[in-house]
Amino acid sequence: MDKKTFRGGAHPPERKERTSELPIEYVRSVKQVVVPVNQHFGPPIQPLVKVGDSVKRGQKIADAEGRMTVPVHAPISGIVKKIEPRLQPNNAEGPAIIIEPDGTGEVDFMPILDPFSCTKDQALTRIREAGIVGMGGAGFPAHVKLAPPPNKPIDVVIANAAECEPYLTIDERLLAERPGDVVDGMAILLKTLGVSKGVIGLEANKEHLVPVLGEAIAERRREGQDISVVVLETKYPQGGEKMLITALTGKEVPSGGLPMDVGCVVQNVGTLVAVADAFLRGQPLIERGFTITGGACKTPKNLVVPIGTLVSDLVPDTVQVDDENLARVVAGGPMMGPAVPSYAFPIQKNTSGVLFMDKAEARYFQEQPCIRCGRCMRACSCRLSPALLNEALNAGDLEAAEAIGVLDCIECGTCSFVCPSRIQLVQRFRIGKQLLRAKKQKEAQRAR
Amino acid sequence: MPANSLLLSSSPHIYSGVTTRRLMLSVIIALLPASVFGVVLYGLPALGVILTSVAASVLSEAGFRALLKRDIRIGDLSAVVTGLLLALIIPPSTPLWMVALGAVFAIVVAKEFFGGLGANPFNPALVGRAIMIMSFPAALTTWHSPFAPIADAYTTATPLNLLKMGQSLSDVAASVGASTPPELYWNLLIGTRAGSIGESSVILLLAGAAFLLIMGVIAWVTPVFMLGSIALFSWILGVNPLVAVISGGAVLGAFFMATDYASTPMTPKGKAIFGIGAGLVTVLIRQFGGFPEGVTYGILIMNAFSPFLNKLRVPKYGFVKPAKPAKEGSR
């Protein structure tokens, strides 16, 4: 059977075999946590604690008013030692709350909330209060996606289980080990949105998990809900929100629009598990799973750690690194994750992986001239003609770049991956987007 | 942890194994069967032309870039492709000094003057051939029968020459030693006819083209539209469409010249129009122009349109047609 997919894309080497069979290991005791205050896509929030305060596991430690904000909770019980700027996985510095454990293990969770008898407002409040953001990468506040305006009816909730980034296997392990929580999370979102149809979309390399999920769905069948699993072609960027929607529904999210414009809500598998935790156990988002692997990682693993755990604190007790051959550290997958200057950075809510790339993996290349082969144009899932966009940006022609659609670029990096001349296409588009936004802002100011 | 030794760069951090060099190598491999067959047909002189053209191309690229103190990148093999293509589209009896001059012109004037690899607006090999035809019209239109010594006494005419001179298909058949139309088609397909070194064996060229298509090196759009256009317009003008496609340089041109990356459009719509236009110009030159064959100019003329054809992009993902502003008078 032809598997569903989107147009374009590429198939990078998967390199998931080292961790795809390894059960998740839970790390509970750490010597400190460095919790970034701002882990969501939205306006900044403020710490609610001060240095010297004693905090319990699950206690809210940072929050603010505002629809697009999401609170942060203490991942361990302990004492606030410092509040200062620290390196974050996005390669920038930001305020972080540093907590050292007190060994009491005291817990301050929310009361359990029955998602199927509570009101919609109660459910949305719970999801926000639990500090849940999209855990696939962008960190978009989950409750915002679940409260679309009345003129945008939702007809399907999509669970993003594509995990199209090479190396990463944490979503695969969550599906294998916690299928019930994935299905429960989906059921809660369906109930909250008042939608009956849920689809779990995964790539063909995880087809063996279909029976596992089928069982969980059958077991947890709820009146009026129809959850199904769809196997998609293994192709990058299948897990891009827009591409997943197109693969599953055939619809395209309009330029500049959101999934809700085509009646879809997409949430990552990890987010669904976090939602189940928030309702059924009262546990806010204080820990997450990720894959730690790469050629210079001697002990690749799937781990769940408290949010704020420094990767450097996991070495060498939990993970061993071949420092001799270590050439690059990436927070996330190799296609979209940022490279970081040191592995002393904290795992945060949207960190799905840590790659220790060795010298062979992290080879870098000199840019060669564009031979106009058109490979990038065939690979671009946004159909943006990257070669022409590159030409426009090299010529400093921002109008042409906008006309081609640089602002629609999802920065998946497929163009750079396929380019035989190793041209820094997506890298240049990122800069182009910033320049264009800055220019528009300036024009808007002048118009005022 | 190693201090300050980690590589920092913007994602992605992995790359496909495809490089420019590999793409060029694929084209060379795809052209090898037809090149070897050319040497089989015409013997050592053909080999001499091929080697001279390739050597002159590579050396002139290296020399010119060295002169300009630019990085020498003959390792990408693109000069080899240009040299090989030029050799395949000229007669086996072309004097070697003319071949060398044509190759130097192709590389230096048609390619490097415009910025080198990827920046040439016109196909370098075709520019080289066009210049040679203008400079040495006699040598470039002297054809030889296959399997015969390259000597003045054995010159002959190509099938398209015969058609140009107003002769019938049966005269063409006789010229390739065929007595029936199927025999004529067969001989044209395997390529036992007079012509340029590498243009004649349609079967071997198609085998090379199939290799490039399977490897994803070229797209099918341009060749299919170009050959279809040649067949259609020839038929409209009363020429046997199959003979029109397989008797000249159309197959070589459509699959190996009209698919040149730098000088042809990148967008699918642009490729289609390029193919149709190149086919049309080819047929017009064959029927009404001064030359028996028009593939060279068909492609070169369309090369000039490529930058404009690149504006025919496919609509981007999620493209929404801007709402038409209300008409002024309707208020």
Interface residues (C-beta under 8 A of the other chain):
Chain A: A10 P12 P13 N91 P166 K242 T246 E252 V253 P254 S255 G256 G257 S312 V315 V321 D323 L326 A327 R328 V329 V330 G332 P334 M335 M336 G337 P338 A339 V340 P341 S342 Y343 A344 L355 M357 E361 A362 R363 Y364 F365 Q368 P369 C370 I371 R372 C373 G374 R375 M377 S381 C382 R383 L384 S385 A387 L388 I404 G405 D408 G413 S416 F417 V418 C419 P420 S421 R422 Q424 V426 Q427 R430
Chain B: M1 P2 N4 S5 L6 L7 L8 S9 S10 S11 P12 H13 I14 Y15 S16 V18 T19 T20 R22 L23 R73 D76 S78 G115 G116 L117 G118 A119 G216 A219 Y261 A262 M266 T267 N310 R313 V314 P315 K316 Y317 G318 F319 V320
